[in-house]
Amino acid sequence: MFINLCTLMNIISKINKISDHFLFKPLKTNVFAFFRIAVSIHCLVFVLSIYAEMHKFFGLSGFSNREVTETFIRLKFIPRLSWFSDIFGGLFSSDAQMLHFILLIHLIFIIMLLFGLFTRFSAIITLFIHLCIIQSNTFFLYGMDYFTTISLFFCTFMPVTDFSLDEFLLKRKTASPEFKRFCIRFIQIQMCFIYFFGGFHKAIGINWWNGESMWKALTRPPFNNFDFSFMAKYPIVFMLMGWATVVHEILYPFMAFTRFFRKYWVLAIITMHLCIGIFMGLYLFASIMIILNITAFLNKELDAVLNSLQLFTTRASGKIKQLHFPDLKFPLRVFKHIKN
Amino acid sequence: MKTPVKIILGAGMLIHYLLLSFINIDTTLDCIVNNKGILLVEMDQSTYRPIKKKLDLILGKTDYQFNDYLNYYLAYTGTETGYGFFAPNVPTSYKLVFEYTLRNKQKIIMIPQIKSHELGLRLCNYYETIGKTDMEILRNSLIRFMMQEQMKGLEDVVSAKAIFGLVITPSLSHYTQSKNNVYQFMYAYEYHIQNK
């Protein structure tokens, strides 16, 4: 009995050590700064792309009626655009004007998030307005909206304040390396869920194995950005592309955690998203998935690129000073003298 | 980082991913039940229903008041849905055509036009809702909203017809025989406009 208890204690302490190592091993990375900036730019593009015709989709008299679409929101405290119209509605002459005002507020907070000014607060407000927009008309939602919500949710609690105005002006402390590791793991596991279940669902359908789904994805309107009809002579190509998609997605959780395959597997997935963006016209979906993939599994490579860029800029600026501003040496010396 | 903080963070992560697992298992079960697919067997309803019932109870689909907080969390974190996009099969396209009759008996045929590419993609999902919903009143209303928006640029419209159907693109195996898209009629509505 006593021996059994000892072995149990040993097993528990081992599991504890492994999980502590997995979740909280200190990590120094700047990837969260990239994440904040990239997600902000993504949101900025999204807002600008819907700005002109926002009222048609989310207004009271467009392709749909907000009063009708909002009745499908199941819960009382899910954010929606009518909350804004209840408060600010009287200030504007039309609903379209109010919607543009909301988008302007949204833009301001996205820009604040981009530069990292009151980062946490900006992320929460951006998430809130984003939820108001997408929840008001769920008939228009597609995958990209959910991934943008997830990314903004990550921005609300993850250490995204590196290289921000908060850090430079308000002297906010950077997060502990243990917390950075935890957050990276959080994103990694989320990505594994996304791809594993995405791949598994595709694997259930027979058409992903015989190439029909791949063909349909590239030729059905409105995803037929390019004419692939000449490829119909080679059905094997579509079949192989379908297999590659399913296999890459299902095996993502296993391969992305191996030292040898990680980089290649994630790069293959990024290539797939690039193709989705270019050939199917799903630019914003592709961009958010690439951002999430880079943040989750290519943080080392990104840090290396950032470090070499930093080194290059410091060297270049040093050389430029030597080359073009030799006359500044004397006034600088005088300035230092006066200062002392 | 102190151990209690680590425990709280770990527990939070565990709950988040447990919920995500339930949602994805739920959508996977739906997927298996509704599609024969590669598994070549349909799940028996007697196996499916008890699991589905339990998952619905956990996810608060059956009893909203019991699990409201859970649903709020899922909505606020963007995890309220599974990840089976374009799966198990790529969805079919739909087409909506309007025919307006003017006072001078002239007929104008139009399809909804969107300038923004991003919003154009969303229109497909909107059509999918129209095509798949069982609620006749919803389908009629959604089409009518589109008709009214489209009509804004037209003068003296007396009646409008809306024809909604499927766009069946040629399959890979049959493409060499027929290269044209086939349109399959689904619904038609006629609206008499008395006062614009």
Interface residues (C-beta under 8 A of the other chain):
Chain A: S19 D20 L23 F24 F46 S49 I50 A52 E53 K56 F57 S61 G62 F63 S64 N65 V68 R74 L75 F77 I78 L127 L131 Q135 F139 F140 L141 Y142 G143 D145 Y146 F147 T148 T149 I150 L152 F153 S176 E178 F179 F182 R185 F186 I189 Q190 F193 I194 Y195 F197 G198 F200 H201 K202 A203 I204 G205 I206 N207 W208 W209 N210 G211 E212 S213 W215 K216 A217 T219 R220 P221 P222 S229 A232 K233 P235 F238 G281 L282 Y283 L284
Chain B: M1 K6 L9 G10 M13 H16 Y17 L20 S21 N24 T27 T28 C31 I32 N35 K36 G37 I38 L39 Y64 D68 N71 Y72 A75 Y76 T77 G78 T79 E80 T81 G82 Y83 G84 F85 F86 A87 P88 N89 V90 T92 S93 P112 I114 K115 S116 H117 E118 L119 G120 L121 R122 L123 C124 N125 Y126 T129 S141 L142 F145 M146 Q148 E149 V167 T169 S171 L172 S173 Y175 T176 K179
